Amino acid sequence: MRPDHWHRTEDLGRFLDRAGNFLRSRPALHTVPLTVTETLRTRGPHVYGDLPPVYGTLERDGAVRAAYFQTPPHRLSLTSLTTEEADSLAAHLEGHGRPVPGVVADRGTATAVAAAWQARTGATSTLHQRQRLYRLGTLTDPQPAPEGRARIAVESDRPQLVKWYGEFSEAIGHPAGDAGSWADARIAYGGVTFWEDPDGTPVAMAGVTRRVAGQVRIAPVYTPARLRGRGYAGAVTAEVSRAARDAGADEVLLFTDLANPTSNGLYQRIGYRPVADFAVYDFAAQ
């Protein structure tokens, strides 16, 4: 496997022409590249940062074997690779000389790329987070159900969405970016649902990505700290999941932080089943 088997571009259309069928062939495992590239396609190349995104494909015998993308300043996101392919990717990335702050991929791939990058560049790699990808099976409403109801967020809810998206981003240690733009985009397609208490006050929210290749991903799910432990997150996640399936999604997915047993237990109780484990690594130059 040689570095020149990798092909790099900053042209999203060119990338999707080459990699689109490959990404759609495994929509659950490829949920992140599918949804992120759809966001870039609909909202423009600078939605995640000022620098242009980069994309890459690994091709052999005229077929795409793997793909990556990076939306600077964020980490590189990858589809599954063998150890040999991870080594060739490290050589390919080093040859382009662009900073690689870290990697997100299935656990085996992320670990192999982190080791290959460290061996080639001397950069240290640190495990930032272990994640689990879940797929919805038989939906079960949480019991006991909290009082209140679900409601799709609308334009008048924009200030609340901006505030909560900022709080959510801070809580997970991820830059919020333009929270206003995020809120506007989600409102446009009904992409956030609130759980309201009986007085009509929002107490939790759950978002859903646009449907691509038959799949959607539930994200973000957020309850303010002072309101947690009352069942709101489970109730709103169940409602969003039901609505996504009723709207025609073949697969309803979500990620969890494996360090959070509460959320992992909650999602399994309402019907989510493990698909694969992922890992997030940070790289620091020596």
SVG drawing of the C-alpha trace seen along z (x, -y; Angstrom):
<svg xmlns="http://www.w3.org/2000/svg" viewBox="-49 -35 59 39">
<polyline fill="none" stroke="black" stroke-width="0.4" points="0.0,0.0 1.6,-3.3 0.8,-6.9 0.1,-7.7 -3.0,-5.4 -4.5,-8.2 -6.1,-11.1 -6.7,-14.5 -9.0,-17.4 -10.6,-20.5 -13.5,-20.1 -16.5,-18.6 -18.3,-17.8 -15.3,-15.9 -15.0,-14.0 -18.6,-13.0 -18.4,-11.9 -15.6,-9.6 -16.6,-8.5 -20.4,-8.9 -21.3,-5.3 -18.7,-4.0 -20.0,-6.1 -23.6,-5.1 -22.7,-1.4 -22.4,-1.4 -24.6,-4.3 -24.5,-3.5 -20.7,-3.2 -20.3,-6.2 -22.9,-8.4 -20.4,-11.1 -18.9,-11.7 -22.4,-11.4 -24.0,-14.0 -21.0,-16.4 -20.6,-16.5 -24.3,-17.1 -24.0,-20.0 -21.1,-21.4 -23.1,-20.9 -26.1,-22.8 -24.5,-25.4 -21.2,-26.1 -17.5,-25.2 -16.9,-27.5 -19.6,-26.3 -17.1,-24.5 -14.2,-27.0 -12.4,-29.6 -10.1,-27.2 -11.4,-25.1 -12.1,-21.5 -10.0,-18.7 -11.1,-15.3 -9.3,-12.1 -10.0,-8.7 -8.0,-5.5 -8.4,-3.9 -7.4,-0.5 -8.3,1.1 -10.6,-1.8 -12.7,-1.4 -12.7,-3.5 -11.5,-1.5 -11.6,-4.2 -12.2,-8.0 -11.4,-10.8 -12.3,-14.4 -11.1,-17.3 -12.8,-20.5 -10.0,-22.6 -9.3,-23.2 -11.1,-19.9 -9.7,-16.4 -9.4,-14.1 -12.4,-11.8 -11.8,-8.4 -13.6,-5.3 -12.2,-1.9 -8.5,-1.1 -6.2,1.8 -2.8,1.3 -1.1,1.2 -3.6,-1.4 -3.1,-3.4 0.7,-3.5 0.1,-4.7 -2.3,-7.4 0.3,-8.7 2.8,-9.0 0.2,-10.7 -0.7,-13.2 2.9,-14.0 3.6,-14.6 1.0,-17.4 2.4,-19.2 -0.9,-20.3 -1.5,-20.2 -3.4,-17.1 -4.7,-17.9 -6.1,-14.4 -8.2,-11.6 -11.7,-10.2 -12.6,-6.7 -13.6,-3.2 -11.4,-2.1 -9.1,0.1 -8.6,-2.4 -8.0,-5.3 -5.5,-3.4 -3.6,-2.3 -3.5,-5.8 -2.4,-7.3 0.5,-4.8 1.5,-5.3 1.4,-9.1 3.5,-9.0 6.0,-6.7 6.4,-8.8 6.3,-12.4 7.3,-12.0 4.0,-13.6 2.5,-12.3 -1.0,-10.9 -3.5,-11.0 -6.7,-9.2 -9.3,-11.9 -12.5,-9.9 -14.0,-6.5 -17.4,-6.5 -20.0,-4.0 -22.3,-4.1 -25.8,-2.8 -28.6,-1.9 -32.3,-2.1 -34.0,1.3 -37.4,1.6 -38.3,-1.8 -39.5,-1.6 -40.8,-4.7 -39.0,-5.5 -40.8,-4.7 -41.8,-6.5 -42.5,-9.2 -42.0,-12.8 -44.8,-15.2 -45.0,-17.5 -44.8,-17.0 -42.6,-17.2 -42.6,-20.2 -40.5,-21.0 -38.5,-24.2 -39.5,-27.1 -38.1,-30.6 -39.3,-32.1 -37.2,-29.6 -33.9,-30.7 -32.5,-32.5 -33.1,-29.4 -31.4,-27.1 -28.4,-29.4 -28.0,-29.5 -28.3,-25.7 -26.1,-24.9 -23.4,-27.0 -23.8,-25.3 -23.8,-21.9 -20.6,-22.6 -18.9,-23.9 -19.9,-20.9 -18.4,-18.5 -15.3,-20.6 -16.1,-21.3 -16.0,-24.8 -19.6,-26.0 -18.8,-27.8 -21.6,-30.0 -24.4,-28.9 -26.8,-31.3 -26.2,-29.7 -26.6,-26.3 -29.9,-27.2 -31.2,-28.8 -30.2,-25.6 -32.0,-23.3 -35.1,-25.4 -35.3,-25.4 -36.0,-21.7 -37.4,-21.0 -34.2,-19.6 -34.6,-20.2 -37.3,-19.0 -37.9,-20.4 -39.4,-18.6 -41.6,-21.1 -42.9,-20.9 -46.6,-21.3 -46.2,-25.1 -44.7,-25.1 -41.2,-25.8 -38.5,-23.9 -36.5,-21.6 -34.4,-19.5 -33.7,-19.3 -32.7,-16.7 -31.6,-17.3 -31.6,-15.2 -29.5,-15.4 -31.0,-15.6 -31.6,-12.1 -28.8,-11.0 -28.6,-7.5 -31.5,-6.5 -29.9,-7.3 -30.2,-10.1 -28.3,-10.7 -29.7,-12.0 -27.5,-14.9 -27.2,-16.9 -29.2,-15.8 -29.0,-18.3 -30.6,-19.0 -29.3,-21.9 -27.5,-20.6 -30.1,-21.8 -32.8,-19.8 -31.0,-16.5 -32.2,-13.2 -35.9,-13.8 -36.3,-11.8 -36.4,-14.7 -33.5,-13.5 -35.0,-10.0 -38.4,-11.4 -37.2,-13.8 -34.8,-11.3 -37.6,-8.7 -39.9,-11.3 -37.3,-12.4 -36.4,-8.8 -40.0,-7.9 -40.5,-10.9 -37.4,-10.1 -38.5,-6.5 -42.1,-7.6 -40.6,-10.1 -38.9,-7.2 -35.4,-6.9 -34.1,-3.3 -31.6,-3.7 -31.7,-6.0 -28.3,-6.4 -26.5,-8.1 -23.1,-8.3 -22.4,-8.2 -19.3,-8.9 -18.4,-5.5 -17.2,-7.3 -20.9,-8.3 -22.7,-5.2 -25.9,-7.1 -26.4,-8.0 -25.3,-4.6 -27.8,-2.9 -30.6,-5.3 -30.3,-4.8 -30.2,-1.1 -33.3,-1.1 -35.3,-2.9 -34.1,-0.6 -30.7,-1.5 -28.2,1.3 -24.4,1.1 -23.0,1.1 -19.3,0.3 -16.9,-1.5 -15.0,-4.6 -12.0,-6.4 -10.9,-10.1 -7.2,-10.9 -5.4,-14.2 -2.0,-14.7 0.7,-17.1 3.9,-17.9 7.0,-16.8"/>
</svg>
